[in-house]
Amino acid sequence: MEREVSDSDFRLFVKTVRQYSKYDFSDYSDKSLKRMVGKVIADKKTDINRLVRDISNYSDYLESIINKVTVNTTELFRDPSVWKFLRKKVLPGLKTWSTINIWHAGCSTGQEVYSMLILLNEAGLFDRARVIATDINSEVLKVARSGKYRYRFNKGYLENFDLVVGRSRDKSTGAANVPYSRYLDVDEERDIISIKPFLLEKPVFKKHDLVAGEVSYPGKFDLIICRNVVIYFNHSLQNRIFEMFCNNLHPGGILVIGSHETIASPVSDRFIRTGHAYKKPGIF
Ligand SMILES: C[S@@+](CC[C@H](N)C(=O)[O-])C[C@H]1O[C@@H](n2cnc3c(N)ncnc32)[C@H](O)[C@@H]1O
């Protein structure tokens, strides 16, 4: 259920959040955020006046509302064609780097992070990777750290795995060349898919707000993955974020954005587009 939120009520919400916290939603695109605020109002059986009153009085409450207004949809190997492209065209180019510094910005519950780690392992690059994964929502980061997902609801993960990693099946046994059991444990009875511990140990998951600027990290990145995050921002904020990503990439580094996203001019001039990836010019 959602409650219709008027423009003035929405502006009041954004203004109150900005006034009482470090979060600034002024440059989010209104449509999605407005819908989520309406959903919060309906779920909490409240109204805009009580919502902004409680936000201004209780910082914990404000944090809990931030966690509720973000859209966290994700999956393992979401958009398999993108992951196939990364496996075939991008990862081979990283083999000459002694360390591979990776930032997943807006990682949600972590499936994208584990997808990349699986590909890195298959490419023999796992040990060289340093991975930081960030999100504004502290609740999704808890799930990401646990690496546990519902099985029945997410059976598609295994299909995606087969499409991207498993490749062809053995004709006589029907088994995939790379079985998912190398990376995932499936407990059908308890309805859980668990990421294997060696993958869980690799990434550092950290709360970070992209609107506030760059993440604190010793050095620049070789790969930044930020998919389906800036679609919730207006064009000027999108450009600011892409510019910040460019400044935080090594020359030759790669930015991967969502398959329905593009980088607009003039920031697009700072990248060379190759398929689903944007490369910062320089030596690779
Ligand atoms: C739709 S999910 C995308 C997850 C994943 N990247 C994917 O494509 O499957 C968007 C994520 O961006 C996060 N997000 C939204 N605004 C953000 C911000 N200002 N800074 C960091 N993360 C943000 C949300 O909390 C959410 O987890």
PDBQT file of the ligand as one rigid body, heavy atoms in Angstrom, charges set to zero:
ROOT
HETATM    1  C1  LIG A 301      18.450  -0.909  -6.859  1.00  0.00    +0.000 C 
HETATM    2  S1  LIG A 301      19.746  -1.123  -5.737  1.00  0.00    +0.000 S 
HETATM    3  C2  LIG A 301      21.051  -1.628  -6.838  1.00  0.00    +0.000 C 
HETATM    4  C3  LIG A 301      21.880  -2.749  -6.263  1.00  0.00    +0.000 C 
HETATM    5  C4  LIG A 301      22.947  -3.296  -7.188  1.00  0.00    +0.000 C 
HETATM    6  N1  LIG A 301      23.914  -2.296  -7.504  1.00  0.00    +0.000 N 
HETATM    7  C5  LIG A 301      22.352  -3.889  -8.437  1.00  0.00    +0.000 C 
HETATM    8  O1  LIG A 301      22.345  -3.251  -9.483  1.00  0.00    +0.000 OA
HETATM    9  O2  LIG A 301      21.871  -5.025  -8.380  1.00  0.00    +0.000 OA
HETATM   10  C6  LIG A 301      20.203   0.562  -5.348  1.00  0.00    +0.000 C 
HETATM   11  C7  LIG A 301      21.040   0.697  -4.089  1.00  0.00    +0.000 C 
HETATM   12  O3  LIG A 301      21.572   2.018  -4.040  1.00  0.00    +0.000 OA
HETATM   13  C8  LIG A 301      21.560   2.440  -2.689  1.00  0.00    +0.000 C 
HETATM   14  N2  LIG A 301      21.629   3.906  -2.615  1.00  0.00    +0.000 N 
HETATM   15  C9  LIG A 301      20.647   4.801  -2.867  1.00  0.00    +0.000 A 
HETATM   16  N3  LIG A 301      21.090   6.052  -2.631  1.00  0.00    +0.000 NA
HETATM   17  C10 LIG A 301      22.382   5.934  -2.254  1.00  0.00    +0.000 A 
HETATM   18  C11 LIG A 301      23.382   6.866  -1.862  1.00  0.00    +0.000 A 
HETATM   19  N4  LIG A 301      23.127   8.181  -1.828  1.00  0.00    +0.000 N 
HETATM   20  N5  LIG A 301      24.608   6.402  -1.527  1.00  0.00    +0.000 NA
HETATM   21  C12 LIG A 301      24.862   5.065  -1.526  1.00  0.00    +0.000 A 
HETATM   22  N6  LIG A 301      23.957   4.127  -1.875  1.00  0.00    +0.000 NA
HETATM   23  C13 LIG A 301      22.733   4.560  -2.243  1.00  0.00    +0.000 A 
HETATM   24  C14 LIG A 301      20.270   1.850  -2.137  1.00  0.00    +0.000 C 
HETATM   25  O4  LIG A 301      20.282   1.755  -0.727  1.00  0.00    +0.000 OA
HETATM   26  C15 LIG A 301      20.219   0.502  -2.837  1.00  0.00    +0.000 C 
HETATM   27  O5  LIG A 301      20.755  -0.523  -2.038  1.00  0.00    +0.000 OA
ENDROOT
TORSDOF 0
